[in-house]
Amino acid sequence: MVLKTKEQYLESLKQQKPTIYMFGEKITDRVNHPLLRPQIEVIALTYELAHDPRYDGLTTAVSHITGEKINRFTHIHQSTDDLVKKVQMTRMYARYCVCIQRCMAIDALNALSIVTYEIDKKYGTNYYQNFLKYIEWFQRNDIMATCAMTDVKGDRRLRPSKQPDPDLYVHVVEKGDDGIVVRGAKCHTTAGVPSNELIVLPTRALTEDDKDYAVAFAVPVDAKGLKFVARSTVPRERGKIDAPFRTKWGVTETVTIFDDVFIPWERVFMCGEWEFAWPVVDLFAIYHRHSYCGCKPAVTDMLTGVAALLAEYNGVEQAPHIREKLTDMACTAEQMYACGIAASVRGKPMGPGTYVPDRVLVNIGKYIAGTHIYEEIYRVHDVAGGLAITCPSEKDYFHPEVHPYLEKYLKGVAEVPTEHRVRAFKLAEDLTAHGFAGWIMVASCHGGGSPEAQRITIYRDYDFETRKKIAKCLAGIEPMENFPEFKG
Ligand SMILES: Cc1cc2nc3c(=O)[nH]c(=O)nc-3n(C[C@H](O)[C@H](O)[C@H](O)COP(=O)(O)OP(=O)(O)OC[C@H]3O[C@@H](n4cnc5c(N)ncnc54)[C@H](O)[C@@H]3O)c2cc1C
């Protein structure tokens, strides 16, 4: 069973009994809970479309370990083509559901494939062997996992070991012959609830004093002592028109508490090698910002689509300021995507041969996503008009006494049925003005790291020296023989 079906995925969730609290309730059936099911449906899509012949080779890959056909969300990138396909696949999926939520774990596992290899090279440890056994099992069982990296972090000025409470970053509290015991909490963990496993990484660079915090491992979601405190994007009950997005898809994040959780050694990928905390954080960030270069263009596809549709339904699509806004949205989407594709093409192998995309380009792509989303939403509001928030509910639209009035007065251009226009406004409301809209904004800004984290990386890693050399030669400060060779 290398490619699970949706039903097998749902069954795998039922086999585990994680401890989940949400809105004051202890959840006993995560699969059928109405507030959790829309998120599970998002993940289920990745199992359904892996069997769709239209996407064969995009949603699937060939395992470099077993040679078997596997879900691409369990794959370790073996070429630049794998990196390109990952960005394409992410855009394809996110056009349905905004955030496909299965990227975190595979971004973490690709980072671990390199870092475990490098730690073993330096210390003769067994982490890479642990990793290889784990990834083979992960691929063969088409496991759904997420990455819990971001710690709760307490006072941002202080390193983990200097915090007044030592548990504000996840750390090792006991080491034994069989394994380790970890304590602490992560937050913002997307998709812990619909997962089988969590991949846990450190969240920042560490010093020797922080070595107990240099810990990476995999843990099943129902491990003893692991607790999830969830909140959801609060989906709406399915009706006819209202909230077309939130009646189908959803997201849940958790505060993920490790209350002295035992991790057997074979699931540990780093334990105390503090100087490798930064490489794993950095690589995860590169891979995850690469994912954003696929999903955020898809969000812009949705926003552009609804704005263009409403412009047409309102009869303003030819107005110069409307065309300008739609053009700007197209530019934003394709800039982010171009960064993802170009970063993939410029990818290079590291460690055991895992391909890594270009770090500067993925950071630029994610930076555009995080800083442009608010403007994009403004553009939808401007183009759509105020009915993006004031459109009456479906209960009134279909009320026999009011329907004839609303049918007449909510009409835009004559040739478009009123119901189509109302439906488009309801989608605009769902994506930009209600419920899920807030999530889209905060997720674009902070997900994958806050904008400043990308600026720091871009400034640090961009080749300014070559540019200075060009200027020096052109200004006659250095001879033209020193003009830098173009390397693409
Ligand atoms: C919707 C969503 C989903 C997410 N999903 C996941 C997930 O699945 N797994 C996961 O591990 N993480 C996840 N994250 C976490 C995400 O990576 C963090 O939100 C991000 O790294 C910012 O961390 P923070 O939220 O703690 O904010 P903070 O770190 O508190 O940042 C707030 C501001 O303070 C600044 N700042 C922080 N520290 C310093 C400092 N020392 N010096 C100067 N400035 C500082 C930041 O630049 C930012 O401007 C998710 C986040 C969101 C919003």
The ligand as an SDF file (V2000), in Angstrom:
LIG
                    3D

 53 58  0  0  0  0  0  0  0  0999 V2000
   -1.1630   30.4900    9.9770 C   0  0  0  0  0  0  0  0  0  0  0  0
    0.1940   30.0680   10.4580 C   0  0  0  0  0  0  0  0  0  0  0  0
    0.5860   28.7490   10.3290 C   0  0  0  0  0  0  0  0  0  0  0  0
    1.8190   28.3190   10.8080 C   0  0  0  0  0  0  0  0  0  0  0  0
    2.1520   26.9830   10.7270 N   0  0  0  0  0  0  0  0  0  0  0  0
    3.2720   26.5390   11.3300 C   0  0  0  0  0  0  0  0  0  0  0  0
    3.5650   25.1360   11.3870 C   0  0  0  0  0  0  0  0  0  0  0  0
    2.8390   24.3040   10.8620 O   0  0  0  0  0  0  0  0  0  0  0  0
    4.6800   24.7420   12.0470 N   0  0  0  0  0  0  0  0  0  0  0  0
    5.5110   25.6290   12.6430 C   0  0  0  0  0  0  0  0  0  0  0  0
    6.5030   25.2030   13.2180 O   0  0  0  0  0  0  0  0  0  0  0  0
    5.2620   26.9650   12.6060 N   0  0  0  0  0  0  0  0  0  0  0  0
    4.1680   27.4350   11.9750 C   0  0  0  0  0  0  0  0  0  0  0  0
    3.9010   28.7950   11.9250 N   0  0  0  0  0  0  0  0  0  0  0  0
    4.7970   29.6790   12.6450 C   0  0  0  0  0  0  0  0  0  0  0  0
    5.5300   30.7610   11.8740 C   0  0  0  0  0  0  0  0  0  0  0  0
    6.7140   30.2760   11.3190 O   0  0  0  0  0  0  0  0  0  0  0  0
    5.7580   31.8930   12.9060 C   0  0  0  0  0  0  0  0  0  0  0  0
    4.5070   32.5330   13.1050 O   0  0  0  0  0  0  0  0  0  0  0  0
    6.8090   32.9000   12.4820 C   0  0  0  0  0  0  0  0  0  0  0  0
    8.0800   32.3000   12.4400 O   0  0  0  0  0  0  0  0  0  0  0  0
    6.8310   34.0820   13.4610 C   0  0  0  0  0  0  0  0  0  0  0  0
    6.9730   33.6300   14.7850 O   0  0  0  0  0  0  0  0  0  0  0  0
    5.9470   34.1330   15.8970 P   0  0  0  0  0  0  0  0  0  0  0  0
    4.5680   33.9570   15.3890 O   0  0  0  0  0  0  0  0  0  0  0  0
    6.2890   33.4950   17.1800 O   0  0  0  0  0  0  0  0  0  0  0  0
    6.1520   35.7000   15.9940 O   0  0  0  0  0  0  0  0  0  0  0  0
    7.3550   36.4600   16.6730 P   0  0  0  0  0  0  0  0  0  0  0  0
    8.6100   35.6690   16.5680 O   0  0  0  0  0  0  0  0  0  0  0  0
    6.9340   36.8960   18.0150 O   0  0  0  0  0  0  0  0  0  0  0  0
    7.4830   37.7030   15.6860 O   0  0  0  0  0  0  0  0  0  0  0  0
    6.7250   38.9020   15.8140 C   0  0  0  0  0  0  0  0  0  0  0  0
    7.5920   40.0740   15.3400 C   0  0  0  0  0  0  0  0  0  0  0  0
    8.7310   40.1850   16.1820 O   0  0  0  0  0  0  0  0  0  0  0  0
    9.9300   40.1500   15.4080 C   0  0  0  0  0  0  0  0  0  0  0  0
   10.9350   39.4360   16.2140 N   0  0  0  0  0  0  0  0  0  0  0  0
   10.8190   38.2090   16.7830 C   0  0  0  0  0  0  0  0  0  0  0  0
   11.9420   37.9140   17.4700 N   0  0  0  0  0  0  0  0  0  0  0  0
   12.7760   38.9630   17.3260 C   0  0  0  0  0  0  0  0  0  0  0  0
   14.0860   39.2610   17.8030 C   0  0  0  0  0  0  0  0  0  0  0  0
   14.7600   38.3960   18.5770 N   0  0  0  0  0  0  0  0  0  0  0  0
   14.6370   40.4370   17.4240 N   0  0  0  0  0  0  0  0  0  0  0  0
   13.9890   41.3160   16.6250 C   0  0  0  0  0  0  0  0  0  0  0  0
   12.7340   41.0890   16.1580 N   0  0  0  0  0  0  0  0  0  0  0  0
   12.1410   39.9300   16.5150 C   0  0  0  0  0  0  0  0  0  0  0  0
    9.5630   39.4090   14.1190 C   0  0  0  0  0  0  0  0  0  0  0  0
   10.3990   39.7380   13.0130 O   0  0  0  0  0  0  0  0  0  0  0  0
    8.1180   39.8860   13.9060 C   0  0  0  0  0  0  0  0  0  0  0  0
    8.1330   41.1380   13.2530 O   0  0  0  0  0  0  0  0  0  0  0  0
    2.6850   29.2420   11.4160 C   0  0  0  0  0  0  0  0  0  0  0  0
    2.2900   30.5890   11.5210 C   0  0  0  0  0  0  0  0  0  0  0  0
    1.0720   31.0070   11.0630 C   0  0  0  0  0  0  0  0  0  0  0  0
    0.6660   32.4560   11.2250 C   0  0  0  0  0  0  0  0  0  0  0  0
  1  2  1  0
  2  3  1  0
  2 52  2  0
  3  4  2  0
  4  5  1  0
  4 50  1  0
  5  6  2  0
  6  7  1  0
  6 13  1  0
  7  8  2  0
  7  9  1  0
  9 10  1  0
 10 11  2  0
 10 12  1  0
 12 13  2  0
 13 14  1  0
 14 15  1  0
 14 50  1  0
 15 16  1  0
 16 17  1  0
 16 18  1  0
 18 19  1  0
 18 20  1  0
 20 21  1  0
 20 22  1  0
 22 23  1  0
 23 24  1  0
 24 25  2  0
 24 26  1  0
 24 27  1  0
 27 28  1  0
 28 29  2  0
 28 30  1  0
 28 31  1  0
 31 32  1  0
 32 33  1  0
 33 34  1  0
 33 48  1  0
 34 35  1  0
 35 36  1  0
 35 46  1  0
 36 37  1  0
 36 45  1  0
 37 38  2  0
 38 39  1  0
 39 40  1  0
 39 45  2  0
 40 41  1  0
 40 42  2  0
 42 43  1  0
 43 44  2  0
 44 45  1  0
 46 47  1  0
 46 48  1  0
 48 49  1  0
 50 51  2  0
 51 52  1  0
 52 53  1  0
M  END
$$$$
